[in-house]
Amino acid sequence: MNKNLKPRKVDFTELTRMLEKYERKYGYSTIEFFRRYNDGKLGDNEEFMMWAGIYHLYLTSMPVRKFMRQDAAVAG
């Protein structure tokens, strides 16, 4: 594991940028990457594990964002 990684807050926009960076680097979409990764076609190098982790955060943050938008609409 990279010892230089330290926990920090990351917003949805930054998660999106991080995913786009991997997409440009490897030449396919995050959805296609994740399909290949889950099928075991890409191995388990550190960068692919990070990409998969970032995608997981992206997916799990979407319901929270939706809830917050709904809550704001009700309040407004």
N, C-alpha and C positions, 0 to 999 in steps of 0.2 A: 504494500500500500504506500502511496505517496505521502511522506511525512510532512510535506508542505501544505497539505490541505487542512484548512481550519473551517469549522462550521460558521456559516453566516447566513443572513436572510437574503433570499432571492425572490424577486417579484415575478409575476407571470410574464411580463415583457422580456425580462432577462432570460427566463427559461426558454422562451420562444427563440430568442437570438442564439442561445447555446445549441438548440436543436438544429437551427438553420446552418450553423457553423459546421456541425458534423455532416449535414446533408451535402453541403458544398464540398467538403473534404473527400467524402466517400462516393458521391455521385448518385445517391438514391435517397428517397424520402425516408423519414423516420418510421413511417408505417411499414414500408418494405423492409427496412433494416430490422425492425422488431419482429416481423414475421420470420425472417431468416435467422435471427438470433434465437428466437424461441424454438425453432426447428433444429437448432444445434448446428447450423451450417456455417457459422462464423467463428466458432471457438469462443474462448473466454479471456481474450486479452483485456488488459486494464481499461483501455479506451472504450471498447465496446461495452464493458460493464458500466462505465460511467454514463455512456449514452443511454443505455437501458434505464439506469437509475434516474437520469434527468427526465426521460420520457414518463417514467412512473410518477414522478413529482408533478409533471405537467398534467397528466391524466387525473390524478387525485385532487389537484387544485381546481379543476374545472367545476365540480359541483359546488365548491365553496364560493367561487366567483359568481355562479348562477344564483345561489342563495343570497349573496350580498346584493346583487343587482335587484332581485325581487324585493328584498327587505328595504332597499333605498327607494324603490318605486312606491311601496306602500307608505313609507314615511313622508314622501314628498308630495 
